[in-house]
Amino acid sequence: ADYVLFGTVFSGGSKGDVPEGDRLASLTEAARARRVPVIAIGGIDPPRAARCFSAGAAGVAAITIFLPEGRAPLAMGVRGAIAALRHALI
């Protein structure tokens, strides 16, 4: 495999609700155990993306933040979402 998707990390995204308590710890464990990049998915917004990167994720996958304005509470448009995710990397 070239990469591994890990999710659902957070509740509230297009993947539905999950218990948040130990998902970041599990993400950290998965990132440490794999030789390929681990990509976090599920309920990702810019602040949560930063938490995923801190947990060892090589990247994130998101849907909700890219939806057109008014379609979801986190919607910020494609350009805004990309800028916010880049800022989360800093």
mmCIF file of the C-alpha atoms, coordinates in Angstrom:
data_MODEL
# 
_entry.id   MODEL 
# 
loop_
_atom_site.group_PDB 
_atom_site.id 
_atom_site.type_symbol 
_atom_site.label_atom_id 
_atom_site.label_alt_id 
_atom_site.label_comp_id 
_atom_site.label_asym_id 
_atom_site.label_entity_id 
_atom_site.label_seq_id 
_atom_site.pdbx_PDB_ins_code 
_atom_site.Cartn_x 
_atom_site.Cartn_y 
_atom_site.Cartn_z 
_atom_site.occupancy 
_atom_site.B_iso_or_equiv 
_atom_site.pdbx_formal_charge 
_atom_site.auth_seq_id 
_atom_site.auth_comp_id 
_atom_site.auth_asym_id 
_atom_site.auth_atom_id 
_atom_site.pdbx_PDB_model_num 
ATOM 1  C CA . ALA A 1 1  ? 0.000   0.000  0.000  1.00 0.00 ? 1  ALA A CA 1 
ATOM 2  C CA . ASP A 1 2  ? 1.125   3.561  -0.692 1.00 0.00 ? 2  ASP A CA 1 
ATOM 3  C CA . TYR A 1 3  ? -0.869  4.989  2.252  1.00 0.00 ? 3  TYR A CA 1 
ATOM 4  C CA . VAL A 1 4  ? -3.474  4.044  4.858  1.00 0.00 ? 4  VAL A CA 1 
ATOM 5  C CA . LEU A 1 5  ? -6.725  5.882  5.618  1.00 0.00 ? 5  LEU A CA 1 
ATOM 6  C CA . PHE A 1 6  ? -7.548  6.010  9.335  1.00 0.00 ? 6  PHE A CA 1 
ATOM 7  C CA . GLY A 1 7  ? -11.017 6.971  10.489 1.00 0.00 ? 7  GLY A CA 1 
ATOM 8  C CA . THR A 1 8  ? -13.458 7.935  11.509 1.00 0.00 ? 8  THR A CA 1 
ATOM 9  C CA . VAL A 1 9  ? -11.440 10.235 13.804 1.00 0.00 ? 9  VAL A CA 1 
ATOM 10 C CA . PHE A 1 10 ? -14.039 12.839 14.893 1.00 0.00 ? 10 PHE A CA 1 
ATOM 11 C CA . SER A 1 11 ? -17.831 13.052 15.131 1.00 0.00 ? 11 SER A CA 1 
ATOM 12 C CA . GLY A 1 12 ? -19.831 15.500 13.110 1.00 0.00 ? 12 GLY A CA 1 
ATOM 13 C CA . GLY A 1 13 ? -18.467 14.960 9.629  1.00 0.00 ? 13 GLY A CA 1 
ATOM 14 C CA . SER A 1 14 ? -19.981 13.124 6.698  1.00 0.00 ? 14 SER A CA 1 
ATOM 15 C CA . LYS A 1 15 ? -18.945 9.783  8.256  1.00 0.00 ? 15 LYS A CA 1 
ATOM 16 C CA . GLY A 1 16 ? -21.304 10.131 11.247 1.00 0.00 ? 16 GLY A CA 1 
ATOM 17 C CA . ASP A 1 17 ? -20.718 10.080 14.975 1.00 0.00 ? 17 ASP A CA 1 
ATOM 18 C CA . VAL A 1 18 ? -17.931 8.227  16.739 1.00 0.00 ? 18 VAL A CA 1 
ATOM 19 C CA . PRO A 1 19 ? -16.678 8.229  20.312 1.00 0.00 ? 19 PRO A CA 1 
ATOM 20 C CA . GLU A 1 20 ? -13.876 10.834 20.349 1.00 0.00 ? 20 GLU A CA 1 
ATOM 21 C CA . GLY A 1 21 ? -12.174 9.735  23.532 1.00 0.00 ? 21 GLY A CA 1 
ATOM 22 C CA . ASP A 1 22 ? -9.484  7.424  22.219 1.00 0.00 ? 22 ASP A CA 1 
ATOM 23 C CA . ARG A 1 23 ? -9.490  8.004  18.443 1.00 0.00 ? 23 ARG A CA 1 
ATOM 24 C CA . LEU A 1 24 ? -6.482  10.362 18.483 1.00 0.00 ? 24 LEU A CA 1 
ATOM 25 C CA . ALA A 1 25 ? -4.569  7.897  20.637 1.00 0.00 ? 25 ALA A CA 1 
ATOM 26 C CA . SER A 1 26 ? -5.453  5.167  18.145 1.00 0.00 ? 26 SER A CA 1 
ATOM 27 C CA . LEU A 1 27 ? -4.362  7.428  15.274 1.00 0.00 ? 27 LEU A CA 1 
ATOM 28 C CA . THR A 1 28 ? -0.996  7.967  16.991 1.00 0.00 ? 28 THR A CA 1 
ATOM 29 C CA . GLU A 1 29 ? -0.608  4.223  17.454 1.00 0.00 ? 29 GLU A CA 1 
ATOM 30 C CA . ALA A 1 30 ? -1.489  3.539  13.814 1.00 0.00 ? 30 ALA A CA 1 
ATOM 31 C CA . ALA A 1 31 ? 0.916   6.219  12.542 1.00 0.00 ? 31 ALA A CA 1 
ATOM 32 C CA . ARG A 1 32 ? 3.776   4.785  14.599 1.00 0.00 ? 32 ARG A CA 1 
ATOM 33 C CA . ALA A 1 33 ? 3.059   1.204  13.546 1.00 0.00 ? 33 ALA A CA 1 
ATOM 34 C CA . ARG A 1 34 ? 2.924   1.792  9.766  1.00 0.00 ? 34 ARG A CA 1 
ATOM 35 C CA . ARG A 1 35 ? 5.750   2.244  7.284  1.00 0.00 ? 35 ARG A CA 1 
ATOM 36 C CA . VAL A 1 36 ? 3.439   4.078  4.899  1.00 0.00 ? 36 VAL A CA 1 
ATOM 37 C CA . PRO A 1 37 ? 1.774   7.468  5.494  1.00 0.00 ? 37 PRO A CA 1 
ATOM 38 C CA . VAL A 1 38 ? -1.414  7.431  7.571  1.00 0.00 ? 38 VAL A CA 1 
ATOM 39 C CA . ILE A 1 39 ? -4.137  9.832  6.412  1.00 0.00 ? 39 ILE A CA 1 
ATOM 40 C CA . ALA A 1 40 ? -6.793  10.856 8.952  1.00 0.00 ? 40 ALA A CA 1 
ATOM 41 C CA . ILE A 1 41 ? -10.420 11.071 7.802  1.00 0.00 ? 41 ILE A CA 1 
ATOM 42 C CA . GLY A 1 42 ? -13.733 11.840 9.459  1.00 0.00 ? 42 GLY A CA 1 
ATOM 43 C CA . GLY A 1 43 ? -14.952 15.112 10.934 1.00 0.00 ? 43 GLY A CA 1 
ATOM 44 C CA . ILE A 1 44 ? -11.844 17.032 9.867  1.00 0.00 ? 44 ILE A CA 1 
ATOM 45 C CA . ASP A 1 45 ? -11.801 20.818 10.124 1.00 0.00 ? 45 ASP A CA 1 
ATOM 46 C CA . PRO A 1 46 ? -8.678  22.997 10.376 1.00 0.00 ? 46 PRO A CA 1 
ATOM 47 C CA . PRO A 1 47 ? -8.289  22.832 14.198 1.00 0.00 ? 47 PRO A CA 1 
ATOM 48 C CA . ARG A 1 48 ? -8.896  19.085 14.146 1.00 0.00 ? 48 ARG A CA 1 
ATOM 49 C CA . ALA A 1 49 ? -6.453  18.708 11.252 1.00 0.00 ? 49 ALA A CA 1 
ATOM 50 C CA . ALA A 1 50 ? -3.779  20.289 13.439 1.00 0.00 ? 50 ALA A CA 1 
ATOM 51 C CA . ARG A 1 51 ? -4.574  17.750 16.178 1.00 0.00 ? 51 ARG A CA 1 
ATOM 52 C CA . CYS A 1 52 ? -4.278  14.907 13.639 1.00 0.00 ? 52 CYS A CA 1 
ATOM 53 C CA . PHE A 1 53 ? -0.885  16.164 12.449 1.00 0.00 ? 53 PHE A CA 1 
ATOM 54 C CA . SER A 1 54 ? 0.247   16.382 16.084 1.00 0.00 ? 54 SER A CA 1 
ATOM 55 C CA . ALA A 1 55 ? -0.909  12.790 16.546 1.00 0.00 ? 55 ALA A CA 1 
ATOM 56 C CA . GLY A 1 56 ? 1.346   11.670 13.695 1.00 0.00 ? 56 GLY A CA 1 
ATOM 57 C CA . ALA A 1 57 ? -0.919  11.732 10.648 1.00 0.00 ? 57 ALA A CA 1 
ATOM 58 C CA . ALA A 1 58 ? 0.904   12.430 7.397  1.00 0.00 ? 58 ALA A CA 1 
ATOM 59 C CA . GLY A 1 59 ? -2.178  14.146 6.003  1.00 0.00 ? 59 GLY A CA 1 
ATOM 60 C CA . VAL A 1 60 ? -5.925  14.554 6.291  1.00 0.00 ? 60 VAL A CA 1 
ATOM 61 C CA . ALA A 1 61 ? -8.903  13.935 4.039  1.00 0.00 ? 61 ALA A CA 1 
ATOM 62 C CA . ALA A 1 62 ? -11.951 16.164 4.341  1.00 0.00 ? 62 ALA A CA 1 
ATOM 63 C CA . ILE A 1 63 ? -15.309 16.568 2.646  1.00 0.00 ? 63 ILE A CA 1 
ATOM 64 C CA . THR A 1 64 ? -17.545 18.832 4.723  1.00 0.00 ? 64 THR A CA 1 
ATOM 65 C CA . ILE A 1 65 ? -15.278 21.891 4.720  1.00 0.00 ? 65 ILE A CA 1 
ATOM 66 C CA . PHE A 1 66 ? -15.210 21.839 0.908  1.00 0.00 ? 66 PHE A CA 1 
ATOM 67 C CA . LEU A 1 67 ? -18.987 21.944 0.446  1.00 0.00 ? 67 LEU A CA 1 
ATOM 68 C CA . PRO A 1 68 ? -20.489 25.140 -0.986 1.00 0.00 ? 68 PRO A CA 1 
ATOM 69 C CA . GLU A 1 69 ? -21.515 27.844 1.497  1.00 0.00 ? 69 GLU A CA 1 
ATOM 70 C CA . GLY A 1 70 ? -24.756 27.001 3.281  1.00 0.00 ? 70 GLY A CA 1 
ATOM 71 C CA . ARG A 1 71 ? -24.498 23.233 2.768  1.00 0.00 ? 71 ARG A CA 1 
ATOM 72 C CA . ALA A 1 72 ? -22.764 22.577 6.092  1.00 0.00 ? 72 ALA A CA 1 
ATOM 73 C CA . PRO A 1 73 ? -21.844 24.547 9.224  1.00 0.00 ? 73 PRO A CA 1 
ATOM 74 C CA . LEU A 1 74 ? -18.115 24.190 8.525  1.00 0.00 ? 74 LEU A CA 1 
ATOM 75 C CA . ALA A 1 75 ? -18.389 25.236 4.874  1.00 0.00 ? 75 ALA A CA 1 
ATOM 76 C CA . MET A 1 76 ? -15.810 27.848 3.923  1.00 0.00 ? 76 MET A CA 1 
ATOM 77 C CA . GLY A 1 77 ? -15.380 27.199 0.223  1.00 0.00 ? 77 GLY A CA 1 
ATOM 78 C CA . VAL A 1 78 ? -12.501 25.404 -1.434 1.00 0.00 ? 78 VAL A CA 1 
ATOM 79 C CA . ARG A 1 79 ? -9.982  28.255 -1.278 1.00 0.00 ? 79 ARG A CA 1 
ATOM 80 C CA . GLY A 1 80 ? -10.755 29.046 2.354  1.00 0.00 ? 80 GLY A CA 1 
ATOM 81 C CA . ALA A 1 81 ? -10.574 25.388 3.358  1.00 0.00 ? 81 ALA A CA 1 
ATOM 82 C CA . ILE A 1 82 ? -7.218  24.870 1.641  1.00 0.00 ? 82 ILE A CA 1 
ATOM 83 C CA . ALA A 1 83 ? -5.802  28.021 3.249  1.00 0.00 ? 83 ALA A CA 1 
ATOM 84 C CA . ALA A 1 84 ? -7.050  26.963 6.685  1.00 0.00 ? 84 ALA A CA 1 
ATOM 85 C CA . LEU A 1 85 ? -5.617  23.452 6.317  1.00 0.00 ? 85 LEU A CA 1 
ATOM 86 C CA . ARG A 1 86 ? -2.253  24.891 5.228  1.00 0.00 ? 86 ARG A CA 1 
ATOM 87 C CA . HIS A 1 87 ? -2.312  27.147 8.281  1.00 0.00 ? 87 HIS A CA 1 
ATOM 88 C CA . ALA A 1 88 ? -2.952  24.084 10.474 1.00 0.00 ? 88 ALA A CA 1 
ATOM 89 C CA . LEU A 1 89 ? 0.380   22.676 9.259  1.00 0.00 ? 89 LEU A CA 1 
ATOM 90 C CA . ILE A 1 90 ? 2.326   25.613 10.685 1.00 0.00 ? 90 ILE A CA 1 
# 
